[in-house]
Amino acid sequence: MRKQSAFLLAESTEMNARYTEMRKQYAFLLAEYTEMRKHLSILRKQYAFLLAKSTERRKHLSILRKQYAFLLAEYTERRKHLSILRKQYAFLLAKSTEMRKQYAHPTKL
């Protein structure tokens, strides 16, 4: 009976040691899991921030593209207008030269 009692005591002690070790492992894994969840939460917040920033930049880029298109259209329109003005100027210069010649030599018609 003493042998059996000693054996049961040793077995009980060993089981308690294993249980204590398992509790330590559980506590360690729980702490690691909690840390991973915190890190995941931080990553989600960073992702949300970067997504918002990306969306804002895309909106800003869209605005810049529209402004560029507007300015390009305006520039093209001004070039057309300048071309018309140059043609009008050339026409008026030719007309003025012709009139000067007529007034300089009124007998030549």
Secondary structure, 3 states (H helix, E strand, C coil): CHHHHHHHHHHHHHHHHHHHHHHHHHHHHHHHHHHHHHHHHHHHHHHHHHHHHHHHHHHHHHHHHHHHHHHHHHHHHHHHHHHHHHHHHHHHHHHHHHHHHHHHCCCCC
